[in-house]
Amino acid sequence: MKDETVFDAMKSSVQTIAFIFSCFSNLILIFLICTRSPKRLGSYKYLMIYFCVFAIFFSILDILLQPYILSAGPGFIVITEIKDTFLGPFGETCLLSSLCGCFGCILATIAIHFIFRYFALERKGKLRYFQGQYLVGWLMIPGLVGAVWTAVTVYFCAPNEITMDYSRQLMKDHYQIDLNNVTYIGSIYFLKDKGNGRTIPNKFALLGMGILFSIMISDIFPRNQANRAHSLYFQGISLSILVYFAAKCYTRIKTLIYEGESSFTRNLQKQLYKALVAQASIPMFFIFMPVGLYLTLPLVGIQLEVSGEIVTFVYALYPALDPLPIIFIIDNYRYAIFDFLGCCQPRNRVGVDDEPTSVSRHISNCS
């Protein structure tokens, strides 16, 4: 076991605090969803609970592995000190790779939320595809996407001689980490030709990264409007679908005012949309953007050791921050928190299950 450095102490503190706050905030949100949700949410509340449970799982996995996400010159390496357990070397590699699989799960879960919101706004009876066995099918998609990410990571990024030879001395000099005493996954995109010293691409590593990025940003759109829900089951979830349905939701909300919808309905739909956009922005800024830069900068010849250190800190904050938009944007949940804290005394407030003629009676005055 290596001596603890300042970086080690900071990393451990951030990951521990994030774990505690994540469990606390997500459990509070689950309680609010179960006890204070508008009846109109329907099966959407199950998707919200699913998101909370996944965030807690992500936090548990993070505190268990306490990974180092580090830059390895023209590549990357992710390290955990879990070693020589009953899982064996392959099981330990799979466990560490499942952290990468969680990134795929997050993207798929957010996309499914936007699909549900659009179906709810569209009002063409498609919410039946989120009931019963269909709902179970939707909830299985993030797990399947995560399993694919995990399998690709295990196959292409498992410990090998190339990563070991290139990274061994680098990790020892900069982080006092002996790769022989840890479990790691990683890839080196470019190698030095031993004959002439020229830089050559590592085709195997580049193929693996290409597959992961294609899963995330592939242009996947169902062609048949009538069979959209069914086809999504089999075509997968991508970033393009997330953006597509987010834009459709925004456009649809704008048209509600012209269709005679009540102020209450418009207000509730806007709250849910704003909360979902805010909730989707957190993993974008705390996971996908930093991790994306961390993985792609070495591809274009930019080698920043600090990029891995930043990712080590910021990604751990995601599950702790993710529930906050829902709690503080949705009126019912925000009022419940204010009432509990005694810091706000709402006046003329009505329950969301009673449709009012104006949203003004939902506005509370905080002294």
C-alpha positions, 0 to 999 in steps of 0.5 A, spaced: 500 500 500 502 506 497 503 512 502 497 517 502 498 523 498 495 530 499 491 528 492 489 521 495 486 525 502 482 530 497 480 524 493 477 520 499 474 526 502 470 528 496 468 521 494 466 520 502 462 526 502 459 525 496 456 518 497 453 521 504 450 527 501 447 522 495 444 517 499 441 523 503 438 527 498 436 521 493 432 518 499 429 524 501 426 525 494 424 518 494 420 519 500 417 526 497 415 522 490 412 517 494 408 521 499 407 528 495 407 527 488 401 529 484 396 524 481 397 526 474 404 524 474 402 517 473 407 512 472 412 517 471 414 517 478 416 510 477 421 513 472 423 518 477 424 513 483 428 509 478 433 514 477 434 515 484 435 508 486 440 508 480 444 514 483 444 511 490 447 505 486 452 509 483 454 512 489 455 505 492 459 503 487 464 509 487 465 509 494 467 501 494 472 502 488 474 509 490 477 510 483 483 514 480 481 516 473 488 518 471 491 521 464 496 516 461 500 520 456 496 518 449 491 514 453 487 513 459 487 509 465 482 508 471 485 504 477 482 502 484 486 499 490 481 493 490 485 487 489 486 479 490 479 479 492 474 473 492 472 475 485 479 474 482 482 478 477 477 478 471 471 479 476 475 485 479 476 488 472 469 487 470 467 491 477 471 496 475 468 496 468 461 497 471 463 504 473 464 505 465 457 502 464 454 506 469 455 512 464 451 509 459 445 507 464 445 515 465 444 517 458 439 511 457 435 513 463 435 521 461 433 519 454 427 515 456 425 521 461 424 525 455 421 520 451 415 519 457 415 527 457 414 528 450 408 522 450 405 525 455 405 532 452 403 529 445 396 526 448 395 521 443 395 515 447 402 513 447 403 513 455 400 506 454 407 504 452 409 506 459 404 501 463 405 494 465 410 490 461 412 496 457 414 500 463 418 494 465 421 493 458 423 501 458 426 500 465 430 494 462 433 498 457 438 502 461 441 496 464 442 493 457 446 499 455 450 499 461 452 492 460 454 493 453 458 499 455 461 494 461 462 488 456 466 493 451 470 496 456 472 489 459 474 487 452 478 493 449 481 496 456 482 490 460 490 490 463 495 488 457 502 488 456 501 495 452 498 499 457 502 496 463 509 497 459 507 504 458 504 506 464 507 503 469 513 508 470 508 514 469 504 512 475 509 510 479 513 517 478 507 521 478 502 518 483 506 513 487 502 507 484 504 500 483 500 497 477 502 490 480 498 492 486 492 495 483 486 493 478 486 497 472 483 498 466 485 503 460 487 504 453 494 507 450 491 510 443 498 511 440 505 507 440 512 508 439 515 504 433 521 500 436 524 500 430 524 507 427 521 511 433 515 513 429 508 514 433 503 509 430 496 508 432 494 502 436 488 500 432 485 495 437 484 501 443 482 506 437 476 501 435 474 500 442 473 507 443 470 508 437 465 503 439 463 506 445 462 513 442 458 510 437 453 507 442 453 514 445 452 519 439 450 514 434 444 517 430 438 513 431 431 515 429 425 511 429 422 512 422 415 509 423 411 514 427 406 509 429 411 504 431 416 509 435 415 506 442 416 499 439 422 500 435 426 504 441 426 498 445 430 494 439 434 500 436 437 503 443 438 509 446 443 515 444 444 522 445 441 524 439 434 521 441 435 525 448 436 531 444 431 530 439 425 528 444 428 534 449 427 539 443 420 536 441 418 537 449 420 544 448 416 545 442 410 542 445 410 546 451 410 552 447 403 550 444 399 548 450 397 555 451 394 555 444 390 549 445 386 551 451 390 548 456 389 550 463 394 554 467 395 549 472 396 544 466 401 548 463 405 550 470 405 543 472 408 541 465 413 546 465 415 544 472 417 537 470 420 539 463 425 544 467 426 539 472 428 534 467 432 539 463 436 541 470 437 534 472 440 532 465 444 538 465 448 535 471 451 529 468 452 533 462 457 538 466 459 533 471 460 526 467 459 527 459 463 533 458 469 532 463 470 524 461 469 526 454 474 531 454 479 526 458 478 521 453 478 525 447 484 530 448 489 524 447 486 523 441 488 529 438 495 530 441 493 534 447 496 530 454 493 534 460 495 530 466 490 535 470 484 532 466 484 526 469 485 529 476 479 533 475 474 528 472 476 524 479 473 529 483 467 532 479 464 525 477 463 523 484 459 529 485 453 527 480 449 523 484 449 528 490 447 533 486 442 530 481 436 530 485 436 537 487 433 540 481 427 535 482 426 537 489 426 545 488 423 546 482 417 541 483 412 545 487 409 539 491 416 537 493 419 544 494 413 546 499 414 540 503 421 541 504 419 549 506 414 546 511 418 541 514 424 547 515 419 552 517 422 557 513 416 559 508 409 560 510 405 559 503 398 563 503 392 561 499 396 554 497 392 549 494 393 542 493 396 539 486 390 534 486 385 540 485 386 543 479 386 551 480 384 556 475 390 560 476 397 558 478 398 564 482 395 560 488 401 556 488 405 561 489 408 562 496 411 568 500 417 567 504 418 571 509 
